[in-house]
Amino acid sequence: MPLTLVATMMVRDEIDIVPAMIEHHLDQGVDLVIVTDNASVDGTTDVLRSYVETGRVELHHDPVHRKQQGVVVTQMARRARTAHAADWVLNLDADEFQVPVDRTLTLRGALEATPLHLNAFTVPVTNLVGPAAWSGSGIGRLAWRDHRTEAQLQQIGIHAQPTPNGMHRGETDVTVAQGNHFVSLPSNGQPAPEVATEVLHLPWRSWAQLEQKVINAGRSYESNPDLRPSPRHHGMLDYRRHQAGQLFEAYLARTPLRTELERGEADGSFVRDDWLAEHLRGLVGRALRPDLLGPVVDPAQDRPVPDDEHADGAERGRDLLAAEEA
Protein backbone atom coordinates (compact mmCIF):
# COMPACT_ATOMS: atom_id res chain seq x y z
CA MET A 1 0.00 0.00 0.00
CA PRO A 2 1.55 3.35 -1.01
CA LEU A 3 2.47 5.88 1.61
CA THR A 4 0.32 8.96 2.09
CA LEU A 5 2.39 12.16 2.18
CA VAL A 6 0.83 15.39 3.43
CA ALA A 7 2.44 18.82 3.65
CA THR A 8 1.17 21.68 5.78
CA MET A 9 1.68 25.40 5.34
CA MET A 10 0.54 28.51 7.20
CA VAL A 11 0.79 31.46 4.85
CA ARG A 12 0.26 35.20 4.81
CA ASP A 13 0.91 37.47 1.82
CA GLU A 14 3.25 35.20 -0.15
CA ILE A 15 1.70 35.45 -3.63
CA ASP A 16 5.14 35.77 -5.24
CA ILE A 17 6.16 32.21 -4.26
CA VAL A 18 3.09 30.15 -3.22
CA PRO A 19 2.35 28.60 -6.65
CA ALA A 20 5.94 27.39 -6.93
CA MET A 21 5.89 25.86 -3.44
CA ILE A 22 2.64 24.00 -4.08
CA GLU A 23 3.53 22.78 -7.59
CA HIS A 24 6.97 21.62 -6.45
CA HIS A 25 5.72 19.45 -3.61
CA LEU A 26 2.84 17.96 -5.57
CA ASP A 27 5.25 17.14 -8.41
CA GLN A 28 7.59 15.51 -5.88
CA GLY A 29 4.84 13.10 -4.83
CA VAL A 30 3.06 14.86 -1.96
CA ASP A 31 -0.59 13.79 -2.03
CA LEU A 32 -2.13 16.84 -0.38
CA VAL A 33 -1.13 20.25 0.91
CA ILE A 34 -3.14 21.49 3.91
CA VAL A 35 -2.96 25.27 4.02
CA THR A 36 -4.13 27.81 6.57
CA ASP A 37 -4.33 31.30 5.11
CA ASN A 38 -3.64 33.92 7.76
CA ALA A 39 -5.86 36.67 6.27
CA SER A 40 -3.67 37.46 3.28
CA VAL A 41 -4.45 40.68 1.42
CA ASP A 42 -2.10 40.42 -1.59
CA GLY A 43 -4.03 37.84 -3.65
CA THR A 44 -2.58 34.75 -1.98
CA THR A 45 -6.07 33.65 -0.90
CA ASP A 46 -7.36 33.66 -4.48
CA VAL A 47 -4.35 31.60 -5.61
CA LEU A 48 -5.02 29.04 -2.89
CA ARG A 49 -8.70 28.81 -3.85
CA SER A 50 -7.61 28.05 -7.41
CA TYR A 51 -5.58 25.12 -6.12
CA VAL A 52 -8.46 23.87 -3.98
CA GLU A 53 -10.34 23.33 -7.24
CA THR A 54 -7.67 20.80 -8.28
CA GLY A 55 -8.46 18.61 -5.27
CA ARG A 56 -4.83 18.65 -4.11
CA VAL A 57 -5.04 21.55 -1.63
CA GLU A 58 -7.23 21.80 1.45
CA LEU A 59 -7.72 25.40 2.58
CA HIS A 60 -8.50 26.72 6.04
CA HIS A 61 -8.68 30.30 7.27
CA ASP A 62 -7.39 31.91 10.45
CA PRO A 63 -7.77 35.72 10.49
CA VAL A 64 -6.00 36.23 13.82
CA HIS A 65 -2.58 37.88 13.69
CA ARG A 66 -0.96 36.87 16.97
CA LYS A 67 1.99 34.79 15.76
CA GLN A 68 0.12 31.58 16.59
CA GLN A 69 1.92 29.43 14.03
CA GLY A 70 2.72 26.62 16.47
CA VAL A 71 -0.92 26.12 17.40
CA VAL A 72 -2.18 26.33 13.82
CA VAL A 73 0.46 24.01 12.35
CA THR A 74 -0.14 21.51 15.15
CA GLN A 75 -3.84 21.45 14.20
CA MET A 76 -3.00 20.87 10.55
CA ALA A 77 -0.40 18.21 11.35
CA ARG A 78 -2.92 16.29 13.47
CA ARG A 79 -5.57 16.65 10.77
CA ALA A 80 -3.10 15.22 8.25
CA ARG A 81 -3.35 11.98 10.23
CA THR A 82 -6.96 11.99 11.44
CA ALA A 83 -8.59 13.13 8.18
CA HIS A 84 -6.11 11.92 5.58
CA ALA A 85 -4.22 8.99 7.19
CA ALA A 86 -0.86 10.61 6.52
CA ASP A 87 2.19 8.41 6.98
CA TRP A 88 4.69 11.29 6.76
CA VAL A 89 3.94 14.97 7.44
CA LEU A 90 6.07 17.84 6.15
CA ASN A 91 5.48 21.15 7.95
CA LEU A 92 6.81 23.88 5.67
CA ASP A 93 6.73 27.61 5.04
CA ALA A 94 5.74 29.14 1.71
CA ASP A 95 9.39 29.86 0.87
CA GLU A 96 10.67 26.33 1.56
CA PHE A 97 11.23 23.56 -0.98
CA GLN A 98 12.01 20.10 0.41
CA VAL A 99 13.85 17.78 -1.98
CA PRO A 100 16.10 14.71 -1.84
CA VAL A 101 19.82 15.40 -1.71
CA ASP A 102 20.09 12.84 -4.49
CA ARG A 103 18.27 14.73 -7.25
CA THR A 104 17.65 11.51 -9.21
CA LEU A 105 15.05 10.66 -6.54
CA THR A 106 11.72 12.28 -5.82
CA LEU A 107 10.62 13.22 -2.33
CA ARG A 108 8.15 10.35 -2.44
CA GLY A 109 10.88 7.93 -3.42
CA ALA A 110 13.12 9.08 -0.60
CA LEU A 111 10.38 8.85 2.03
CA GLU A 112 9.19 5.46 0.80
CA ALA A 113 12.73 4.25 1.54
CA THR A 114 12.72 5.89 5.00
CA PRO A 115 11.51 3.55 7.76
CA LEU A 116 8.45 4.83 9.59
CA HIS A 117 9.93 3.61 12.87
CA LEU A 118 12.28 6.61 12.75
CA ASN A 119 9.21 8.50 13.98
CA ALA A 120 10.68 12.00 13.53
CA PHE A 121 13.89 13.48 12.19
CA THR A 122 15.51 16.76 11.26
CA VAL A 123 15.98 18.13 7.75
CA PRO A 124 18.77 20.65 7.11
CA VAL A 125 17.75 24.02 5.68
CA THR A 126 19.96 25.98 3.27
CA ASN A 127 19.28 29.58 2.28
CA LEU A 128 19.46 30.45 -1.42
CA VAL A 129 20.64 34.02 -1.94
CA GLY A 130 21.59 36.38 -4.73
CA PRO A 131 21.60 40.04 -5.74
CA ALA A 132 18.96 42.42 -4.39
CA ALA A 133 15.69 43.27 -6.15
CA TRP A 134 12.82 45.63 -5.54
CA SER A 135 10.29 42.90 -6.29
CA GLY A 136 9.97 39.42 -7.78
CA SER A 137 10.13 35.82 -6.64
CA GLY A 138 13.89 35.58 -7.12
CA ILE A 139 13.63 32.23 -8.94
CA GLY A 140 16.86 32.16 -10.95
CA ARG A 141 18.31 35.27 -9.29
CA LEU A 142 18.67 33.56 -5.90
CA ALA A 143 20.97 30.82 -7.15
CA TRP A 144 23.73 30.58 -4.54
CA ARG A 145 23.75 28.33 -1.50
CA ASP A 146 24.69 30.49 1.48
CA HIS A 147 27.54 28.90 3.43
CA ARG A 148 28.73 32.04 5.20
CA THR A 149 30.09 31.45 8.68
CA GLU A 150 28.26 32.58 11.79
CA ALA A 151 30.82 35.37 12.22
CA GLN A 152 30.25 36.55 8.63
CA LEU A 153 26.49 36.49 9.09
CA GLN A 154 26.61 38.43 12.33
CA GLN A 155 28.51 41.20 10.54
CA ILE A 156 25.45 41.71 8.34
CA GLY A 157 22.84 41.46 11.09
CA ILE A 158 21.97 37.75 10.84
CA HIS A 159 22.42 35.66 13.98
CA ALA A 160 23.07 32.28 12.35
CA GLN A 161 22.25 29.94 9.51
CA PRO A 162 18.70 28.50 9.65
CA THR A 163 17.74 25.85 12.17
CA PRO A 164 16.84 22.45 10.64
CA ASN A 165 13.17 21.63 10.17
CA GLY A 166 11.53 18.78 12.01
CA MET A 167 9.38 16.33 10.06
CA HIS A 168 7.46 13.41 11.45
CA ARG A 169 5.23 10.47 10.82
CA GLY A 170 1.50 11.09 11.01
CA GLU A 171 0.22 10.97 14.59
CA THR A 172 -3.04 12.18 16.11
CA ASP A 173 -1.41 13.83 19.13
CA VAL A 174 1.74 15.38 17.63
CA THR A 175 2.70 18.90 18.67
CA VAL A 176 4.71 21.15 16.36
CA ALA A 177 6.68 23.96 17.96
CA GLN A 178 6.64 27.54 16.71
CA GLY A 179 8.82 27.72 13.60
CA ASN A 180 8.38 24.05 12.56
CA HIS A 181 11.84 23.17 13.87
CA PHE A 182 10.84 20.78 16.66
CA VAL A 183 8.07 18.23 17.19
CA SER A 184 6.91 16.30 20.23
CA LEU A 185 7.54 12.83 18.81
CA PRO A 186 10.82 11.21 19.88
CA SER A 187 13.30 10.59 17.10
CA ASN A 188 14.73 7.14 16.50
CA GLY A 189 17.43 8.32 14.12
CA GLN A 190 18.00 9.94 10.75
CA PRO A 191 17.30 8.56 7.26
CA ALA A 192 20.12 6.77 5.46
CA PRO A 193 22.39 9.25 3.62
CA GLU A 194 21.34 7.93 0.22
CA VAL A 195 17.70 8.95 0.88
CA ALA A 196 18.34 12.09 2.94
CA THR A 197 16.41 15.25 2.09
CA GLU A 198 17.07 18.95 2.48
CA VAL A 199 15.09 22.18 2.39
CA LEU A 200 15.99 24.99 0.01
CA HIS A 201 14.87 28.27 1.57
CA LEU A 202 14.33 31.64 -0.17
CA PRO A 203 13.94 34.01 2.80
CA TRP A 204 14.94 37.37 1.23
CA ARG A 205 13.38 37.31 -2.23
CA SER A 206 12.95 41.05 -2.67
CA TRP A 207 12.72 44.29 -0.75
CA ALA A 208 8.91 44.36 -1.17
CA GLN A 209 8.59 40.83 0.21
CA LEU A 210 10.96 41.36 3.14
CA GLU A 211 9.42 44.67 4.21
CA GLN A 212 5.90 43.24 4.29
CA LYS A 213 7.03 40.06 6.04
CA VAL A 214 8.86 42.01 8.76
CA ILE A 215 5.91 44.34 9.38
CA ASN A 216 3.48 41.42 9.54
CA ALA A 217 5.68 39.44 11.93
CA GLY A 218 6.52 42.36 14.20
CA ARG A 219 2.93 43.46 14.62
CA SER A 220 1.84 39.89 15.26
CA TYR A 221 4.41 39.51 18.04
CA GLU A 222 3.23 42.81 19.51
CA SER A 223 -0.31 41.41 19.55
CA ASN A 224 0.72 38.31 21.49
CA PRO A 225 2.57 39.21 24.70
CA ASP A 226 2.57 35.54 25.73
CA LEU A 227 5.28 34.89 23.13
CA ARG A 228 8.71 35.96 24.30
CA PRO A 229 11.21 35.71 21.45
CA SER A 230 14.90 36.09 22.19
CA PRO A 231 16.17 39.69 22.04
CA ARG A 232 18.27 38.50 19.09
CA HIS A 233 15.35 36.85 17.30
CA HIS A 234 15.86 37.70 13.61
CA GLY A 235 12.26 38.81 13.07
CA MET A 236 12.24 41.18 16.00
CA LEU A 237 15.67 42.57 15.13
CA ASP A 238 14.39 43.35 11.65
CA TYR A 239 11.21 44.87 13.05
CA ARG A 240 13.25 47.24 15.19
CA ARG A 241 15.29 48.14 12.10
CA HIS A 242 12.06 48.83 10.25
CA GLN A 243 10.84 51.07 13.06
CA ALA A 244 14.16 52.95 12.93
CA GLY A 245 13.95 53.37 9.14
CA GLN A 246 17.02 51.17 8.62
CA LEU A 247 15.57 47.94 7.25
CA PHE A 248 16.24 48.67 3.57
CA GLU A 249 19.95 49.25 4.18
CA ALA A 250 20.05 46.09 6.31
CA TYR A 251 18.43 44.16 3.46
CA LEU A 252 21.04 45.42 0.99
CA ALA A 253 23.85 44.56 3.43
CA ARG A 254 22.73 40.94 3.87
CA THR A 255 22.07 40.48 0.13
CA PRO A 256 25.38 39.71 -1.59
CA LEU A 257 26.69 41.91 -4.37
CA ARG A 258 27.73 40.22 -7.59
CA THR A 259 31.38 40.88 -6.71
CA GLU A 260 30.84 39.24 -3.30
CA LEU A 261 29.28 36.21 -4.95
CA GLU A 262 32.30 35.87 -7.23
CA ARG A 263 34.69 36.02 -4.27
CA GLY A 264 32.48 33.66 -2.29
CA GLU A 265 32.51 31.09 -5.06
CA ALA A 266 36.29 31.06 -4.77
CA ASP A 267 36.40 30.58 -0.98
CA GLY A 268 33.30 28.38 -0.62
CA SER A 269 31.05 30.84 1.23
CA PHE A 270 28.70 30.85 -1.78
CA VAL A 271 28.06 27.83 -3.99
CA ARG A 272 26.21 28.23 -7.28
CA ASP A 273 23.12 25.99 -7.48
CA ASP A 274 20.68 26.47 -10.37
CA TRP A 275 18.73 23.28 -9.70
CA LEU A 276 15.62 24.85 -8.16
CA ALA A 277 15.15 27.45 -10.89
CA GLU A 278 15.64 24.89 -13.67
CA HIS A 279 13.33 22.43 -11.92
CA LEU A 280 10.53 24.97 -11.40
CA ARG A 281 10.74 26.28 -14.96
CA GLY A 282 10.58 22.72 -16.20
CA LEU A 283 7.42 22.18 -14.17
CA VAL A 284 5.37 24.79 -16.02
CA GLY A 285 4.45 22.44 -18.87
CA ARG A 286 3.04 19.82 -16.49
CA ALA A 287 1.82 22.07 -13.67
CA LEU A 288 -1.71 21.87 -12.33
CA ARG A 289 -1.98 25.63 -12.78
CA PRO A 290 0.59 26.73 -15.36
CA ASP A 291 -1.12 30.12 -15.51
CA LEU A 292 -0.13 30.70 -11.87
CA LEU A 293 3.30 29.07 -11.89
CA GLY A 294 4.50 30.62 -15.14
CA PRO A 295 4.66 34.24 -13.93
CA VAL A 296 6.41 33.23 -10.70
CA VAL A 297 9.32 31.61 -12.53
CA ASP A 298 9.55 34.21 -15.32
CA PRO A 299 12.79 36.17 -14.78
CA ALA A 300 11.19 39.20 -16.43
CA GLN A 301 9.02 39.74 -13.35
CA ASP A 302 12.09 40.57 -11.23
CA ARG A 303 13.04 44.24 -10.73
CA PRO A 304 16.72 44.13 -9.69
CA VAL A 305 18.28 46.90 -7.63
CA PRO A 306 21.04 48.50 -9.78
CA ASP A 307 24.51 47.32 -8.75
CA ASP A 308 25.78 50.79 -7.81
CA GLU A 309 22.70 51.50 -5.68
CA HIS A 310 23.04 48.09 -4.04
CA ALA A 311 26.71 48.73 -3.24
CA ASP A 312 26.08 52.19 -1.75
CA GLY A 313 23.13 51.00 0.34
CA ALA A 314 24.99 47.90 1.53
CA GLU A 315 27.87 50.03 2.77
CA ARG A 316 25.47 52.22 4.76
CA GLY A 317 23.78 49.10 6.05
CA ARG A 318 27.01 47.57 7.30
CA ASP A 319 27.80 50.81 9.15
CA LEU A 320 24.36 50.80 10.77
CA LEU A 321 24.68 47.15 11.76
CA ALA A 322 28.15 47.73 13.22
CA ALA A 323 26.67 50.55 15.30
CA GLU A 324 24.06 48.11 16.66
CA GLU A 325 26.85 45.92 18.02
CA ALA A 326 28.83 48.81 19.51
Residue, then its C-alpha position, 0 to 999 in steps of 0.5 A: m500500500p503506497l504511503t500517504l504524504v501530506a504537507t502543511m503550510m501557514v501562509r500570509d501574503e506570499i503570492d510571489i512564491v506560493p504557486a511554486m511551493i505547491e507545484h513543487h511538492l505535488d510534483q515531488g509526490v506529496d498527495l495533499v497540501i493542507v494550508t491555513d491562510n492567515a488573512s492574506v491581502d495580496g491575492t494569496t487567498d485567491v491563488l489558494r482557492s484556485y488550487v483547492e479546485t484541483g483537489r490537491v489543496e485543502l484550505h482553512h482560514d485563520p484571520v487572527h494575527r498573533k503569531q500563533q503558528g505553532v498552534v495552527v500548524t499543530q492542528m494541521a499536522r494532526r488533521a493530516r493523520t486523522a482526516h487523511a491517514a498521513d504516513w509522513v507529514l512535512n510542515l513547511d513555510a511558503d518559501e521552503f522547498q524540500v527535496p532529496v539530496d540525491r536529485t535523481l530521486t523524488l521526495r516520495g521515493a526518498l520517504e518510501a525508503t525511509p523507515l516509519h519507525l524513525n518516527a521523527f527526524t531533522v531536515p537541514v535548511t539551506n538559504l538560497v541568496g543572490p543580488a537584491a531586487w525591488s520585487g519578484s520571486g527571485i527564482g533564478r536570481l537567488a541561485w547561490r547556497d549560502h555557506r557564510t560562517e556565523a561570524q560573517l552572518q553576524q557582521i550583516g545582522i543575521h544571527a546564524q544559519p537557519t535551524p533544521n526543520g523537524m518532520h514526522r510520521g502522522e500521529t493524532d497527538v503530535t505537537v509542532a513547535q513555533g517555527n516548525h523546527f521541533v516536534s513532540l515525537p521522539s526521534n529514532g534516528q536519521p534517514a540513510p544518507e542515500v535517501a536524505t532530504e534537504v530544504l531549500h529556503l528563499p527568505w529574502r526574495s525582494w525588498a517588497q517581500l521582506e518589508q511586508k514580512v517584517i511588518n506582519a511578523g513584528r505586529s503579530y508579536e506585539s499582539n501576542p505578549d505571551l510569546r517571548p522571542s529572544p532579544r536576538h530573534h531575527g524577526m524582532l531585530d528586523y522589526r526594530r530596524h524597520q521602526a528605525g527606518q534602517l531595514f532597507e539598508a540592512y536588506l542590501a547589506r545581507t544580500p550579496l553583491r555580484t562581486e561578493l558572490e564571485r569572491g564567495e565562489a572562490d572561498g566556498s562561502f557561496v556555492r552556485d546551485d541552479w537546480l531549483a530554478e531549472h526544476l521549477r521552470g521545467l514544471v510549467g508544462r506539467a503544472l496543475r496551474p501553469d497560468l499561476l506558476g509561469p509568472v512566478v518563474d519568469p525572470a522578467q518579473d524581477r526588478p533588480v536593484p542596480d549594482d551601484e545602488h546596491a553597493d552604496g546602500a549595503e555600505r550604509g547598512r554595514d555601518l548601521l549594523a556595526a553601530e548596533e553591536a557597539 
